[in-house]
Amino acid sequence: MGSIGTTEAIVVLITCGSGDEASTVAGALLERRLVACVNRVTGVQSEFWWKGARDRAEEVLLIAKTHRELWPRVLACVWEHHTYQVFEAIALPIIEGNPDYLEWIRETTIDAPSS
């Protein structure tokens, strides 16, 4: 049930460098109705390669639920509000889910009245 009609529900993972940045990004996505819900996970310990060296950072992970057809607009919105030069924003398909929840995502985003 990952798809409703022809629209595929997705989960978008976005890492942010601070709680303030996470609030700004999440708020912009919700205000524009590009996502139905954003979960915020604080205290994420990330280790990564950056400019040829290993690095680490404490980040905030946003877990947003939306639809694949909104992905380009979601990514553009994150670009507007994110401070990292290269940020994580990846979309994963929802393979199965509570049909009522998936329908709620659709109604809240794609079928939402224009503001």
Phi, psi and omega per residue, in radians:
M1 nan 0.391 3.122
G2 -1.159 -0.337 -3.135
S3 -1.970 2.455 3.035
I4 -2.052 2.002 -3.035
G5 1.088 -2.213 3.138
T6 -1.796 0.125 -3.060
T7 -1.829 2.151 -3.101
E8 -1.592 2.164 3.049
A9 -1.254 2.452 3.136
I10 -2.360 2.792 2.980
V11 -1.937 2.321 3.130
V12 -1.992 2.196 3.087
L13 -1.771 2.224 -3.124
I14 -2.338 2.188 3.046
T15 -1.714 2.488 3.138
C16 -2.241 2.661 -3.064
G17 -1.421 -0.198 -3.139
S18 -2.739 2.891 3.075
G19 -1.127 -0.659 3.117
D20 -1.106 -0.786 3.118
E21 -1.103 -0.721 3.117
A22 -1.068 -0.735 3.112
S23 -1.107 -0.711 -3.138
T24 -1.143 -0.822 -3.124
V25 -1.130 -0.854 -3.131
A26 -1.067 -0.758 -3.131
G27 -1.078 -0.735 3.134
A28 -1.142 -0.747 3.133
L29 -1.109 -0.739 3.141
L30 -1.227 -0.742 -3.124
E31 -1.026 -0.671 -3.140
R32 -1.480 0.005 -3.110
R33 1.013 0.598 3.079
L34 -1.458 -0.342 3.100
V35 -2.355 2.680 3.121
A36 -1.571 -0.505 -3.025
C37 -2.739 2.530 3.027
V38 -2.305 2.152 2.994
N39 -1.660 2.508 -3.111
R40 -2.090 2.114 3.139
V41 -1.973 1.966 -3.125
T42 -1.592 2.861 3.060
G43 1.296 0.374 3.115
V44 -1.256 2.194 3.119
Q45 -1.695 1.917 -3.105
S46 -1.838 2.407 3.022
E47 -2.168 2.369 -2.981
F48 -2.802 2.929 3.006
W49 -1.641 2.328 3.082
W50 -2.524 2.098 3.129
K51 0.926 0.788 3.035
G52 1.441 0.029 -3.127
A53 -2.287 2.658 3.049
R54 -1.303 2.485 -3.127
D55 -2.486 2.995 3.070
R56 -2.609 2.723 3.138
A57 -2.753 2.646 2.964
E58 -1.592 2.248 -3.067
E59 -2.285 2.988 3.022
V60 -1.966 2.265 3.135
L61 -1.764 2.184 3.022
L62 -1.731 2.348 3.094
I63 -2.092 1.837 -3.043
A64 -1.914 2.515 3.098
K65 -1.953 2.280 -3.085
T66 -2.751 -2.722 3.113
H67 -2.209 2.603 -3.064
R68 -0.985 -0.647 -3.112
E69 -1.148 -0.320 3.103
L70 -1.577 -0.140 -3.068
W71 -0.878 -0.844 -3.130
P72 -1.029 -0.651 3.132
R73 -1.294 -0.623 3.062
V74 -1.067 -0.865 -3.123
L75 -1.075 -0.742 3.121
A76 -1.076 -0.695 3.119
C77 -1.138 -0.742 3.106
V78 -1.092 -0.745 3.099
W79 -0.963 -0.715 -3.121
E80 -1.098 -0.572 -2.945
H81 -1.998 -0.061 -3.069
H82 -1.639 2.571 -3.120
T83 -1.725 -0.305 -3.130
Y84 -1.212 2.556 3.027
Q85 -1.174 -0.742 3.075
V86 -2.262 1.930 -3.100
F87 -1.954 2.744 3.051
E88 -1.443 2.164 2.954
A89 -2.613 1.812 -3.103
I90 -2.240 2.524 -3.127
A91 -1.921 2.342 3.129
L92 -2.145 2.422 3.121
P93 -1.229 2.568 2.965
I94 -1.611 1.916 -3.050
I95 -1.304 -0.741 3.121
E96 -2.463 2.767 3.091
G97 -3.076 2.917 3.054
N98 -1.035 2.044 -3.094
P99 -0.958 -0.630 3.116
D100 -1.147 -0.697 3.127
Y101 -1.167 -0.758 3.132
L102 -1.117 -0.660 3.084
E103 -1.162 -0.668 3.090
W104 -1.075 -0.726 3.088
I105 -1.012 -0.818 -3.128
R106 -1.078 -0.856 -3.110
E107 -1.085 -0.613 -3.074
T108 -1.342 -0.437 -3.092
T109 -1.944 -1.351 -3.013
I110 -1.115 -0.754 -3.078
D111 -1.599 0.091 -3.102
A112 -1.184 2.530 3.073
P113 -1.164 2.563 3.112
S114 -1.181 2.418 3.131
S115 -1.536 nan nan
